[in-house]
């Protein structure tokens, strides 16, 4: 089957091919259309392309197997810019990748696959290939949503740990009141936005980052460098908080609580060994005192034989070699019984320690924590990944599943299985901090989330759903509830990767997906010669790391001018990626007026500052400083202009900013001094 016959393969130059039009494929097609590109769909089912919602997304649709040469050729793979193989069958995706590469050596391949080792080999052999699994990006989003609002993201880039945090200014962080954004920015932290709780967020990055003082109730979003555990403490304006004696005492107490679970088997073995040692010493004394003629060495020999279960070696003969009382005989019988029990425990422990690495002897899982933990419901691939992330962040975690869970899956984590109500009760849901429901059944996720809320009204609930409208409705009606779609998050990362960018991580910020993206500046790139302030404010992205050769800078200065072969890692939304892709850079709407300068030396230094911060030519800056009062012809972004004005003020140069708007009409002008 094929529709849109007027869109022949010859016209599919630079089109994007989406193979597999399930939920993930549809999300990818939706995002690609937002970029304004041509999208071609392929699915083995004809009904996948007949849906009105899907048909409106595609420029052409072809029914068939994407691993077949004939279907890919019909779809115009030879002239496509990228092929997204996102069917639910990993084998089909991999086979389709090989076929697509054979038909078009230049096409960029994006495949859905969870086989990490195989994916690495495919990248080496096929080249220009990116492999994703939806849970790769969505798991961290679910984990973060369960920890509250203070930590929005936690990821690592080139060995640098980055945390995206958010603080609502209140009594807990009153030190922020009256502060200005530029006073909080430093080498390890940058403010991304300052917004209010009442107004909707228009721009994810750099909204409200001007010179207005921060007030009570404002929401401050920022990123910082450091190994910061999510949900730990309030915003710290002065760097990491030292560990106090009380904090160390609390940590030690928590360690003592965990100790019995981590060493339960060795303790039993140690107690058994101690009991046998006491019995052996008692036998040594009793036999030595009752029969002085046999000597202490023989008494020790008898006690050892009894300790290792050798009762018949001593009392098996018809006539004993030495006299013995009834009480001592009864003690010998007791010692033999104890030997069978306690010595068996010691030998079993030794055997487990020696063979568990090879035979994977099952260990008893620890019990659920008494409170303050996170419960993950659904131990599929995404549930396991969420639990792993939470444990990496040192969060107490309990797994819950209706079906039995293999013993080698997170063996050291508490796990409760069976009917969900009973399993939640055993998981101490009443004292849990939050509950994450990520089962395959979307309705069941909502149901069990509401069940958990009924059992614990104070816990936060996070549930997996494919219906974003439902998630928003639930969030508006039920406090501390979050619905996330793993396919929506993954699709945004995949769509970004389809344009040739390296998507490192993805997370939710202000109800939108934010992508950690690596850009390489190539010779002839339009970004060459522009400073980072033009990139940040012009495209709406936040530079995190700038690399040039062996040099790497975290939170680089806005004054850095990009050169060929530079690498920039940014936080970006899909809209920001689209604007970079099509070169849609916003132009600054502010103009700097230079009123006066106290001396020629100040004018000289001022011209240097103007050229460095505004990105204009040094000759233009010097010319402006020589004909004061003068207007700088280079348009500026508001944050850029305010920073430049502050720098010039340090040189006692009087300036003011005027807003001209996109059309620069004088009737819209406002001034900032």
N, C-alpha and C positions, 0 to 999 in steps of 0.2 A: 504494500500500500504506500502511496505517496501523495501528499497534497502540495499546494503552491507550485504547480508545474512551471509557472513562469519564472521561478527562481531556480534556474538550471545550475548544475555544478560549476559551469564556467563562470557564473556570477558569484560564486561563494569565496572569492579571494578574501583572505584575512577573516574568514568566518570562524566561529567556534562550534565544534562538534560535541554534543552531549549524548553519550551512549548510556542508556538506562534512565527512564523517565519516572522512576519512583519518587518518593518524597525528597530524597537528596538531589536527584537529577532535576526535579522541578524547581527546587530552591536555587540551584546553580543557574538554571536558565533564566529565572526571574532576575537574579542579580546581574547576569551578563547583559540582559536587555537594558538594565539601568545604565550600563556603560555605553549604550548606543551602538552595540555591535550586532552583526548578523549571527543568529543562533540556529543551528541545524540539529534536529533530534533524531535519534535512532533508538528503537526499542523492539524487542522480540514480539511484543503484543501490539496488535493493531489498535486496541481500545485505548492504549496509553496516549496516542496522538489524536484521538477523536474528542477528548474532553475539551470543552470550550476554553477552560482556563489554560490548558496546555497549548492548544492551537493558537491562541493569541500571543503566546510567548515565542513561537517558532516561526522562522522564515521558510522552513521546509521540514518535512518529516518522512522518514523511511522506515518501513517495517522490516525487521530481520535481525539476524545475529551479528553483533558488532565484531565478532572475531572472524567473519567471513570476508574475503577479499572483494567479492562482488558487491556486498552491501556498502562497504567503506568507499569503494570506488564510485558507486552511485551517489553517495553522500558528498562527494567532492573532497575526500581526505587529502588529495594531492595539492589542493590550494587552500587548505585550512591553516589557520595560525596555531590553533591548539585543539587537542582532542581530550575530552574529559570522560574517562571510562569509569562510571560510578554505578554499575549494576550491583545487585546483591550477590553475584557469583564471582568470587575472587579469581577462579580459574579462567573464567570468561574475560575478565578485565585484563589479566596478564596476557592471555592469548591475543586479545584485541590490541594490546600495546605492541606486541611483536609484529602483528600484521600491519598496523598503522605505520610503524617505523620503516617497514620494508617498502611501503607505498609512498611514504614522504619522509625522507631522512631529516628534514628540518622542522617538522611539526613538534610542538611542545606537548608532552604527554603528562596527563594528570590521572593517576589511577587510584582506585579505592582498594586498599590491601592492608591487612594487619600483619603480614609476614615480614618482620623487621629485617631478618638476615637476607631473605630473598629480595626485598626492596632495595637493600644496599647493593646487591649484585646487579640488579636491573639498572640502577643508576649508573653503575660502572660500564655495563655492556651496551646499553641503549643510549645513554646520554640525554641531556635535556629532559629529564623525567623527574616527577615528584610523586611520591606515594603517600596517601593519607588513609587514616581510619577515622570515622566521625568522632569516636570517643577520645581520640588523641587531643582534640581541642576542647571538647565539651566537658570532659571529666573535671578539669580544673575549675571551669565555670560553676559546675554544681557544687564542688567542694568549697569554693569561695562564698557562694550564696548561703551556705549553711553556717558560716562563721560571723555573719553580721555585716554591717556597712563599713566598718573602718578599713578593712582591707578589700580592695576591688580586684587586685591581681598580684600574683607573685610568680616571677619567672626568672630564668637565668639566660644571659646573653654573653657569649664569649667569656665565660667564667665570672661575669659580673651579675650578682643577684640584684634584681630590681623589684621594688614593691610599689604598687599604685594604691594609695590610701585616700581616705575621705574622712573629714571631721566636721561635725556640726558644732559650731562655736557656742559653747554654753559654760556653765560654772566649772566643768572639769578641765577645760583648756582656755581659761579666761585670759591667759597671756597673749592670745591671738587678738583680743579686742583692741581696736585702734591701730593695729599693725597694717602696713601696706605690703602689697605683694612683693615689691622689689626688696623689702627688708627681710622677707622670709626666704627668698631664693638664695642658695649658696652652692658650693661646689658639689654637694651630694644630694641636693633637693631642688626641685622646681615646681612651682605652683602651676597647675594645668587650668584651673578655673575657680572662680568665686561666684557662687550663685545663691539664690534664696530658695527656701523650701516652697514658697507659694507660687513662684513663676516657673513655667516649663523651660527646660534647657534647650536653647536653639543650637548652640555650637558646643560640641563635646570638649574641644580644646580652646583655651585662651579666651573664654567668655568671662567678662568682668575682671580680667587681669590688668586693671589700670591702677591709678593712684588713689582711688577711693578707699578710705579706711574700712577695715573689716568690722562688721557689726554683729551683735548677738543674733543667733539664728541663721547666719550665713553658712553655706556649705562650701568647704575648702577641699578641693581635689588636687592631689599632687603625686609626683613620683619621687622616689628616693633610692639611694644606693645603700645596701646593707643587708645582712642576714637577719631580717626582722620576721619573727614568727607572727602570723596573722592573729588579730584580735588581742594583741598584747598592748595594754596601756593606751593613753591618749597621745595626741600629736605632741612631739617633743621638739620645741624650737631650738634647743641647744645641743642636739645630737643624742647618742645612745645614753640611756639612764643606767647608772652603775647599779650593780646588784648589792642590795643592802643585806644586813645580817638577817633581818626578818625574811627577806626573799629566799636567802639560802636555807633558812630553817624550814620554810614551807616546802622547798624543793626536796630537802632531805626527808621530810615526813612523807612526801609523795613517793619517794624512792623506797622507803621502808614498806609502804603499802603494797608496792609492786613486787617486793622481794620474795614473799612467800610463793607467789605464782611462778616466778622465774626459776626457783630452786626447790620446788616441791618434792621431786623425786630424790635428789641427793639428801635432803633432810631426813626422809624416811629411811634411806639406806644408812645414814650416819647414826640415827637412833637405833636401828636394828643391830648395827655393829657394836654400839656401846652396850646394849643389853647383853649380847653374847660375850663381850669382854668381861662384864661384871659376873656373869654366871660362870665363866671359865676360871676367874680368880677365886670365886667362892668355892668351886669344886676343888681347886688346888689347895685351899686352906683346909676344907673339911676332910679331904682324904689324907692330908698330911698329919692333921691332929689326931684323927681316929686310928690311924695305922702308922705309928712312928717307925715301925720296922721297915716299911717299904722305901723310906727316904723321900726327900723333897723332889728329887729329879723324877722318880717314878710317879709321884703325885701330880707333877706338872704334865707328865706324859698321859696319865689317865684323863686329866681335865681337857687336854687338847683333843684326844680321841673322842670323848663325849661331845665336844663342841662341834666337831665335824661330822657327827652322826654315826660314830662307831660304837654304838651301844652293844651290838652283837659281838664285837671283837673282845669286849671285856666280860660280858655276862653270858656269852653264848655257850661256854663249857658247862658240863654237868656239875663240876665242882670249881668254886672260885679259888683263885690262887692266894687270896687273902680274905680275912673275915670282914664283914660289912654289916652295919646295923640296918634296920628297916627304914629309919628316917633317911639315911644316906642313899639307900636304894631308891626310895621315892624321889629324892632330889635328882638322882641320875636319870630317872624316867622323865621328870619334868624338863631337865636340861636337854634331853634328846628331842622332846616335842618342840621346845623353843628353837632348837637348832634347825628343825625342819622348816619352821616358819620364818624366823628372822634371818637365818643364813641364806634362805632362798631369796629373800628380798635383796640382800647384799649381792649375791651372784647375778640376780636378774638385772640389777642396776649396772653392774660391770659389763654384762653382756650387751645391754642397750647402748652404753657409751661406746663400746667397741664396734658394734655392727649397725647402729642407726644410720650412719652416713651412707652405707651401702644398701641396707634393706629398707630404709625409710620407715622405721618402726613408728607407729602412730603415737602422738603425744596428746594428752588431755588438754583441750583448749582452756585458757584462763576464763574465769567468770566475768560477767558484765560488770563494769565499774559502778559504784554506788550512785553516781550522778555527774553532771557536767560533761557528758559525752555526746558524740554524734552517732546516730543510728542510720545505717545505709540499708535500705530494703531493696533486694534484688541483686543477686551475686552473679550477674552476667558479666560480659567483658567490661562494660562501662562502670558497673557497680564495683568490680574489683579494682579498676583503675582509680576510682574516686577514693576507695578505702586506702589504697597505697599512697595517694597524694596526702590525705589527711594524716596518715601515720608519719610520712616524711616531715610534716609540719608539727609533729609531736602533739597531735590531737587524739584524745582517747576515742576509739572507734569500735562500734559493735556492728557486725553483719547480721542481717535477718533474711531468711529465704524460706519460701514454702517447700521447696524441694531440697533433698540432702545435698550438701556441699562437700566436694572431695577434700580429704584430709590434708592434701598438699597445697591447697589454696589458702594463702595467708594463714599458715598453721599457728602462729603466735597471737592471732586476733580472736577475741571472743566472737562466737557464732551461735545463733539460735535459729533452729529450723522447725518447720511444722506449720499448723494453722497460724495465720498472722496475728490474730488477737492474743493467743497464748504466747507466741514467740515474742511479741512486743512486751508483754508483761514480764517475761523472763529477762528481757533486755533492759529492764528498769526504765521503760519509756516515761514513766511519771516524773523522773528526775533528769531526763535527757535535755541537752542544750538545743538540739535540732534534729530533725528527721529528714532524710533524703530518700525519695521513692523513685527508683529508676528501673522498674520492671518493664517488660515489653508491652504489656497491656496498658494503654494510656488512661483508660477509665479506671482501671484498678489502682493506678498510681494516685489519682485524685481521691479515690475512695479510702485507701489506706492512709493517705495524708490527713484527711478529715478525721479518720479514726484516731490517729495519733494525737491530733489536736484536742479531740474530746477527752482523751486520757491524760493529756498534759496541756492545759490552755496556755502555758507560758512558753512552750517550745516553738521554734521557727520551723516552718515546713517548706521543703523544696521538692517539686515534683516534675517529672519528665512528661512533656506533652507535645503533640504536633500542632495543636491549635493555639496560636499565639493570642488570638482574640479571647479565647477561654481563659488563658493564663492571666491576661490583663483584667478580665472581669472578676476572677477569683481574688486577685491581688487587691482590687478596689473594695471588695466586700469583706475579705478576711485579712486581718492584720498579720504582718510578719509571714506572708506566704509569697512564694516565688515559683512561677512556672517557666521552665526553659525547654527549648527544643534543641536537641543535640544536632539535628540536621541543619537548622538555621545557622548555628554557630560554625559548623564545619563547612557549610556551603559558602559562607563569606570568605573563609580562609582559602578554599579551593578556587573560588572565582578570582581572588587576588593573585593566587599562584599561577592561574592560567595566563596572566599577562606577563609572566616571566619574572615575577618578584618572588623572593624567598620569604614565605610566611613562617615566622618562628613560633608564634603563639597567638592565641585569641582569647578574649574575655568580654564580658558584658560591662558596659559603663553607661549610665544614664539611659538604660533600656535600649542601647544600641551595641553592636559588636565592635570592639576595638581590636585591631590587628597589629601585632608586633612584626614589622616588615623591614627587610634588609634591601637597600638600594645600592647598586654599583653604578658609579658615574663613568660612562664610557666616552671615548673621544667623540667630539661633535655633539654631545648631549646638551640640551637646552639649559640644564642646571649649572653648567660650567660658568664660572664667573659670578654667580649669585651667592650672597651670604646666607647664612642659615636663618636669619630673621625673615628674609623674603620667602624661603621655603616654608617656614613654620606658619607665618601669618598669611602668606599668599595662598597656600594649599590647605591650611587647616590641619597640619600634622605637627607632632611634637618630637623633635630630635632627641634621642637618648644617648647614642654613642656615635662618635665620628672617628673613622680610622683612615690613616694615611701612611702607607707603608707599614713599618713596625710600630708606629705611634698610635695609641688608642686613648681617646678622651671620653670620659663619662660626663653627661650633661654639658656638652660643648658650648662655648660662647656663641652668641648670635652673630658675632663679627667674623666667624670663620668663613672664608670664601672657598667654594668648592672647586676642585681641580679634577682633571681626568684621573681615573683609577681610584678616586676616593670611594669609601664605603660609608653610608649613613644608615643607621638603624633608627627607625621612627615608630611612634605610636600613630596609627591612622585609622580612620573609619573607611568603609567601602566608598563613601562619597569622596574622601580625600584621595584614595587610590584612583578613582575615576578622574578626578581633576588633574592629577599628575599625568595620567595616561594620555589625556587629550590636550594637555598643556593649558588648562583653564585656571590660570593664576589670577587671584583677585588683586586689583591694583590698589595701592594705598590711597586713602581718601583725606589725608591730612597734609597740610603744608606748614613748614617751619619758617617763621619770620624771625630774622636776627635784627634786634633793635639797636644794640650798641655793644662796644667792646672797650674795656678800660685801657688797653695798651696794644701795641703791635705784637708783643710776645704772646698775649692772650689770643689775639687774632690768629697767630701762626698755629698755636696748639689747638685752637678751636677748629680751624680748617682740617687739621689731622683727625680730630674726633668726628667731625661731620662726614668725612670721606669713609672713615672706618665703620661707623654705625649705620649710615644711610645707604652705603654701597655706591654712592655717586663718584664721579671722577674727582681726583684731588684738585684738578684745575678748576672745576666748577665750584668746589668748596672755597678755594682761595679767592676766586673772583667775587663770590658772594660776600666774603669777609672784607673785601676792599671797597665795597660800595654800600656801606651801612646807612640807613636801614635797608635790608634786602630780603627778598623771599627766595628760599631754596627751591629750585625748579623741580627737583626730584620728589615725587610724591612719597609719603611715609604712611606706614600703618600706625594706629594710635599708640600701641605699646612701644613701638620703635621710636616714635616721635617724643613720647614722654621720657624715655631713657636718654635720648640725645639731649633734650632740654636739661635734664638733671646734670649730665656731664658738662654741658656748657656753663651751667650755673656755678659749678665748682671753679670755673675759670673767670667768674664774675662777668660773664657775657649775658646780657639781657635778651630773652627770646620769648616768643609765644607761638602757640599752635592754632591754626585755623582749619576748621572742617569744611571741605568743599564737596563731599559726596562724589558719587561715581561720575556725575556730569560736570562737576566743578562749578555749578551756578552760584553766583554771589549771594542770591537771596536765601541760600541755605547755610551760609557761613555762621560758625560759632567759634569762639576763641577760648583757648585754654592757656593760662599763663603759668 
